[in-house]
Amino acid sequence: MLRKKSMSNFPNKLVVVLNEKIETWRAMNALSHAMLGFGAGVAPKDELHLNEYVDADGNVHKPITEMPIVVLKASCEKIRELRKFAIANNIRYNDFVEFMSAGEYEEEYKLMKAKKDEEIDYWAIILFGPKDKIKEATGKLQLYK
């Protein structure tokens, strides 16, 4: 039997915050894209505690993080604040905004270039950093249900 690792075994915390006002399918799309981008290069693989799981038949289930991932909800404005907090505190992050699902990627790039930060509707952010800093930024947010 596997023993569950305590969250205290990990120096960092991994949190996802989704926009509470968008439809669930859009939130899941934003989460998928942001997490793929995050996993592809925002944080070093060893810090994410990725591990292959092997079942009783010897089948390998490709790397999954051993760390808990907390999924929270917030307003667009709060997600924007979290992004600024991440930048100011050297916290690794990846975000997803409405224009990233507008159609063809060329169109999405044009839309992003034409908008200032305050005009952008944030749909998701992933934060990864020291537990105390992440808790400071997200401690009052509710779980995404």
Buried (B, 14 or more C-beta within 10 A) or exposed (E): EEEEEEEEEBEBBBBBBBBBEBEEEBBEBBBEBBBEBBBEEBBEEEBBBBEEEEEEEEEEEEBEBBBEEBBBBBBBEBBBBBBEBBEEBEBBBBBBBBBBEBEEEEEBEEBBEEEEEEEBBBBBBBBBBBBEBBEEBBEEBEEBE
